[in-house]
Every structure is written in C-alpha cells, then in structure tokens.
Amino acid sequence: PIRLIATGPAYMEAPFVRTDAVGADSATLWGQAMITNTGDEFDGVVDARIVDLSNKEVVWQGQAKQKVAAGVTFWERQIELKNPKLWWPNGLGEQPLYRLELKLLRENTQLDAVASRFGVRTLELKRNAVSPDSPRKVAKGTTLEDEAYEYLWVANGRPFYAKGACWMASDDVLALVPQREEWMLRAAKLNGLNILRLNGGTSIFETEQFYNLCDENGLIVWQEAPLNWDDSPGTSSIDVWKEQLTQSVLRFRQHPSTGIYVGGNEFDPFVNGVEPLVGLVREVFAGYDGKRPFRMNSPCGGDVHAYAPPDGIYAGDENWYHKIFGRGTCFVSEWSFSSFANMSLLKRIIPAAELEIKPVGYDVEKFKNKYPTIRDRSAELKYTFVKSWLKASWYGDLGKADMAQLVEYSQMGYEHNIACVFEQWRAQFPYTGGET
C-alpha cells in the first residue's frame, strides 16, 4: 500500500455506519472510523453527530474521550437512532439518506474531520420457500453449499422480488461523465429495476459516482470481484490483490445500495490456484463489513446463468429456460436474448457507407460478409447474429429491411422474450427470488 496523504499529526479515514436492527420507533446502528496517529499517544476527543440530509437537522450527537495511540486505532460505538427514516429498494419506498460527521479533537483543537453518507436499512438473503408437492432438485455431481437456495431478498423485514440487469459499464470507452451515468441509472429506476449485478466479467470496480447514484435511486448493487472465466490465478499478486480488495470494500460498505458480495463470474472457485484469490475476497469483505451475504461465485447454489438451450427449442418456445432449469433454481443472475445496439451507438463506430447497405437479408453468413465492421466488432457471434435473426424476422421482412429496421425488429424480439421470462419467473415468487 503506497499512498501520499497531506495531514496533521493525526487523521481519520473510512467512516462507516451499519444498521444492526430496525424496531418500531428506533434503529440500532454501529459506527466506526479509523484513526491514524503519526506521532505520540495522546488523550483525544471524538465529536460525532448524524444529520438528516432531507432537512439538515441533527438527529443524534455524542462526544467521547478516546486514547489515541501511535499507529492505527478505531472509534467505534453503538448508536440508537429514534424514529429513523428507512431506506428502501426502488418500488418499496423512498431512499432517505443521513450523514455521519466526525471530528477529532486534541485539547479543544480540531485535528481532522471526516463524514460518510448512509441509509438506515436491513437487507438480507433468506432461504426460498419450497413446495412439498414439487421439491427442489439438485443436479447430479453438483456441490451442496451452505448458501444453496438462499435468494429471497428481504428489506427491513419485507420480502420482495429482485428485478434488474447485469451492469457492464455505462459507456463503451468509459466516458463516465456524471450527466450520462445519472441519466442511465434514473432510467433504470423509472423502468422498475431495483437491482444491478456488477458482473465480474467487466474486471472493474465502479466509481463513487455510480454507488452514490444507486443509493439515491434505490438500486441494489450485486458486487462481484473482478475474477472471470478462469480457474487459474493469472498474474495477480496476492499482496496487490489483498490491498485492492481492502481499499475497495472500505468504499462499498458505506453505501446502503450495496447488497451482496460475490467472488466472480463463471469459474470453479474450489480448484487449486484460484482458491487463495477467492478466499481473500471472502475474508477481507467479511472482516471489514461482516453483515452482507457472500457467494463464492456466480452461478452458485441455486443461482443460474440461463443460456444455451438445445437447438430448436429457443426459436419456438420462450419457456425453454423453465423446462431446463425447473424448480432447482431460485435466481437467474444472467440471462439474455441478443439484439443489436441502438443506431446512435452504431453510427459512432460503424462507417456510414456500411450502415446504408440494404437489404440485410435472411442469410446470416451473407450479412457478415456485407457488413464486415459490424461482424468484427460484435461479441459472441452465435448470440449476436443467429439468435437476433430468429425473432427479428417475426416483426418485418428482412429481405427488404435496412440496418435501422433490423435494429428495431431485433429489439422488439428482445422485449418479447424478456417479457415472457419476467412474467413467468416472477409468478413463482417466493419460490424464485428474482433475476438480472
């Protein structure tokens, strides 16, 4: 860990407020902050208060003497907050926020101050309901893990259905301007989403801007570590990996939107080589947070990625996923039906002359030859092309359509499939907990 910090002789970092319990007219909170003293031990005072950000009123305050030893110590205390305004996921209520404000004093002189925004809420994963008439089935050869079938989301004691999307990045070249990201997350809220899965395949942790916007819009964050598709440790240094995880969880844990930690995307977490990396994720996140649920990876223990049905079923039967995964599944954390991106994006990366070629036609291989830039810049060609065509052809004559019409038809096909999946999956709540 190498950092350059301009401070006085002692400074505070990583303020954190956790909700331990919510009662009828009060909430039990636990607060913590790290104090680093670069000099000799002294008798200090920590002045603390909580501000309601909706009206700027001080709703709690306290002052306590504290021995500030050389090196790192912690300010910690339990707080009883009267008549709290609860933070809710989108669609269940509002998202009121508070701010913890701390000052470190020595002989009535302020050495440092730090603050952290937070929400008062409990957010748990509990075991899904089961039916004696249709008990859950575990596939032969799978591992029975402790967390199996715990995908029923519960906010402030109230079970709810989690409906969301896998969030890859807000921009293809990471142009993270606040206005663009705010627009996208507000659109997600208005669309009825209440959860976003930060897929480990992106290999990035998001910015404070992203988590702040999720706090404000009631969007729960499914936070994965950047491990993806590989059963070997690669070039990661254990020391660097541990430091990255530590500095990251000190950010994540402050946000009421952070709902679950997951070790990564689509790999076996129990094989030689990768297990120290995943083990450190569990250990560091549990050590610095301690309340949020953890899964070794996704898919895992009742959570599935619903892809690749047998040929022929996909095109003619939207319920193929239900027939394949059946009642052994509680949560679909990754599912998609391919469609083409908006024309506004294609115009940014595809030559105009190529976009003007028509008709797009019914022959996928001929399309790839006629549109080489689209072919070369598309991921997972078997999804992008073949499966887009299956449903796009329902909505128009591809023998006459241009690229803009193909985009529209494919997105209409996407909507049709998404609607079918969401309606049938949600109808099984609480046997199913949700999907992204």
N, C-alpha and C positions, 0 to 999 in steps of 0.2 A: 504494500500500500504506500504510494507516494502521492502526497498532496501538499500544496502550498497554501497556507492559511494565514491571513493577517488578523491577529487577535491581540487582546490584552493578556495578562498573565493567566487568566482562566476564562474558558468559554464553554457554551452549551451547544449540543447538537442532538439530532434525531428525536425530537419530541413526539410523543405517541399517546393517544387515548384509546383505550379498548373498552367496549361495552361488555360487562360480565353478566348482567341480568337487567331485565326490564320488568318493573312492577306496575301496579295500578296507578300510582301517582309519583313514582320516583324511578331512577335508574342507577344501578351500581356501576361505576366506571373505575378503571385503573389507569393511572397516568404515570409516564416515565420520561425522563430525559437524561442524556449522557453529559457529564461534566468532565472536562479535561483541564487539569491544573498543571501548568508548565513550571510552576515554582514550588515553594514550600507549603506544607499543610497550613490551613487557616480556618477559623470559625466563620462560616458564611451564613447567609440567609437566602432562601429561595421564596420569592414572592410570586404567587400563582393566581390566575383568575381565568374564568371561562366567560366568553362573550357570545350572546345570541346574535348571529350575523344578520338576521332579518330586521332587527330594530336597534342593534348596537348596545343593548342593555347587558350589564354584568349580572350573570345568573348564579355565579359561585365565585368565592375567592378565599384564599388561605395563605398564611405565611408561616414558614417553619425554619428553625435554626438547623444547620447541617454542617457537619465536619467535612471540609473539602480537602481530601488527601492529595498528595502528589500523584500524578498519573490520572487514571480514569476512575470515576465513581459515578453513582446514579442517584438522581432524585426520583423517588417512587412513592406513590400513595394511592389509597382508595378514596374515591370521591362519590358522595351521594348527591345526585342532581335531582332537585324537586321538579315535578311537572314537566318532564322533558318533551320536546317535540321530536317525534320519531322519524327517522329516515326510512323511506320505503322504496322498493324497486318500482320502476315505471309501471303505471296502471293500478297500483295498490294504494297509492297515497302520494304525499308531497315529499320533497327532498330538503328539509331544513338542515342548515349547517351551523356548527359552532366553531369557535376558535379558542384554543388553549394558549394563553400568553404567560411566559415565564421570564422572570428577571433574577439574575444572580447578583447579590449584594455582598460587599465586604466593608464593614464599618460605615454603613449607610451610603457607600459609594457603589454605583452600578457598574459591574464589570462586563456584563453581557446580557442580552435579551434574545429570546427565540420564541417562535409561535408555530402552531400547527392547526390546520383546519380539519374538522372531523364531523362525523354524523353519529347519532345515537341509534343503534340498531343491533339486533342479534340476527345472524344469518347462518343457518345450519343446513347440512345434508342429513336426512334421516332415511331409514330403510323404507323402500317402497312397499306398498300393500301387495299381498299375494292372494290368489283365489284357490280354495281347496279343490274346486272343480277344474282348475287349469293351472296347476303349479308350475313354477318356472323350471325350465330345463337348462342344464349345464352341458355344453358340448363336450364330448369325449376328448380327453387329453388336455383340457384347459386347467389352469390353476385356480383353486378356490381361495380367493384372497379375503382378508378381513373386511375390505370395503365393498365387497360384492353386493350389488343391488341397493346401494345407498345413493339414490339420485332423486330423492324427493326434497325439493327446496322448500325451506321454511324461513320466513322473515317475521321477526317479532312474534313468534309462535303461530303464525298463519301459513299453512301450506299453499303454494302457488305453482303454476305451470311455467317453466322457464322456456321462453321462445326467443331465439336470437339468430346470430350469424357468426361465422368464422371471420375474424378481422385480420386481414393480411397486412395492409398498410393503407394509409389514406391517400397515397399518391405513388405512382409507379416509379418516380425518381426521388421520393421522399422530400417533396417540396412542402414542408409542414407549416404552411402559413396558418395562423390561428383562425382566420376567417373561413378558410376551406374546411379545416377539420371541425370547426364548430358547426358549420352547415351540415356536414355529413352525419355528425352524432345527433344533432337536433332532428334531422330527417329520420334517423333510426328510431328515435323516441316517438315521433309522430306516426311512424309506421307500426307502432305497437310492440317493438322489441323491448326486452328487459335484460338481455344478457349478450355479451360479446366474448367469443373464445379467441384469445390471442394464441393462435396456432404456433407450436414450436418450430414449424417449418419456415417461419419468417426469419428466424435466427436474430431477432432484435427484441429488446425490451422497449416499451413505449416511453414517450416523454411525459413530464409532469403535466403539460398541457392536456394530453389525452386523458390521464386519470382524473384531472380536475373536471373536465367536461363530462366524463362518465358520472362523477359524483353529482353534478348539477342536473343531469338528465335521467338519473335513476337506472343507469345501465350497469349491471353486474359484470365484473371482469373475471373471466376464467383465465388465470395467468399461468402460461406454460413457460418452462425453461427452454432456452434455445438449443435443444437436442432434437435431431430429426433423422429418422430412417436408418440410422447406423448403429450396429451393435459393437462398435469399437470406439475407443476414446479419441481417436484422431490426434490432433496436435495440441489439444488443450493441456495447459499446465495446471496441476491440481491447486497450486498456490494462487495462480491468477483466477482460476475458476471460483475458488472459495471467496476471494476478495470481491469478485464481480457479484456473486450471489449475496454477499453480506451487504454491500453498498446498495444493491437493488431492493432487497426486502425492507431495508430501513425507509425506502421511499414508498413501496407498495402498501405497507401495513398501515400507513396513516389514512388511507382512503376508504371510506365506507363502501365504495363500489367494488373493492377487491373481495371476491367471494370464495375462490378456491385456488390452490396451487397444484400444478401438475408437472411431472418430471420431464415431459417432452412428447413428441409426436411419432407414433408408428415405429416402435422398435421393441426388442425384448430387453427389459430393464434388469433381468436376472442372469445375464451371461457375463463371463469373465471379460474384463476390460472396461466395460461401460459402468459397472455397478458402483465404483467409487464416485463417479460423477453424479449419478442419480442419488446415491446415498448422501452426498454432501448437500444436494438440493433439499432432501427431507430434513436433514439435521439442522442446517442453517435456517431454513424457513421456520421449522418448529421452534428452534431456540430463540429466535428474535421475534416471533409472532405468537405461536402457541395455541391459537384459537381456531384458525381457519382449517378446513379439511384439506387433505393431501392425497393425491393419487400418483402412483409410480409413473404412469404414462397414459396416453390415450391412443387407442381404446384399451379399456381395462375394467374388469369386474362389473359387467352389466352395462357398460358404455360401448357403443359400436360405431364404426365408420361404415355406412351402408352404401357400398359401391359394388360394381362388377357382378350383376346378376347374370344368370345363364342367357345365352343369345336367344332372341325371340320373345322372351318374357318382357324385356324392357320396353319395347316399342308398343306392345299391345295391351299391357296390363300395368297400370300405375301402382297397383297394390303388391307388386313383386317383392318389395322390401319387407312387407309384413309377412308374406309367406315364407321368406328365407329366414328372417330373424325371430319372428314369432314372439312368444311370451318369455323368452330368455333374455329380453332386452329391456332396460329401464330408460335409457337415454341414448339418443342418436347425436353424437357430438360432431359428426362430419357427414354431410350428405349434399349432393348437388346434382343438378341436371344442367348440362352445358348450354350456354347461349353466347352470342357474340357481344362484345362490348359496344357501348354507345358510339354512334358515329362521331361525336365530339372527340372521343379518345382516338378512334381510328384515323381521323384527319390529322392528328398530331404526329402519328408515327408511320403512316402508310402513304406512298406517293399518290397524288391526286389522280394521275392517269390510271393507276391500278384500281382505284375505287370506282372509276367511271366505267369500267368494263362490265358488260352485261350481255346475255343473262348469266346468272350464277349457275343455273343448271342443276340437275339432279345427280350428276355423277361426281362424287366426292374427289376422286383421283384427278379428273379433268379440272376441277376447281383449284386444286393445289397447284397444278401447272400454270393455270391462268393468273393466279394470284400468289406469286412466289414470296412476296414480303409478308403477307398475312400468314402463309404457311410457315415461314422461317421464324416468325415472332410469336407463334402460338405455342402454348404449353400443352402437353398431354394430348397429342393429336387425335387419339382414338376417342377422347371425350369431346374435344373442341369441334371436330368436324362430323364424324359419323353420327354421334348422338344428337347433335344440333339438327341435322337433316331429318332425323326420324320424326320429330314433332314440328319443325318449321314447315314441312310440306303439308301439314294439316290446315294451314292458315292462308296459303296462297300458292300460285303456280310458279315454282322455281324455274320453269322453262322460260318465263317472261320477266322474273324479278331482277332488280338491280341490288347492289350491296346494301343500300339503306333499307330496302324492303326485307332482305334476308335478316338483317339485324332485328327489325320489328317482329317478323314471324318467329324467329328463334326465341326472342324474349317473351312472346306470348305463350309459346310452348313451355318455357321455363316456369312462367306463372301458373300454368295449368297443372304442372307436376307438383310444384311447391304447395299449391292449394290442396291437392289431394293428400299429400303426405301429412301436412299440418293438421288437416281436419281429422283424419283417421287416427293419427298418433295422439292428438290431444283428447280425442273422445275416450281414450283408455286411462286418462288421469284418474286416480293417483297410481295406477299400475305402471304408467310411464310418467317420467318426471319432466320431459321436455326435449328440445333439440336445438342445435345450432347448425 
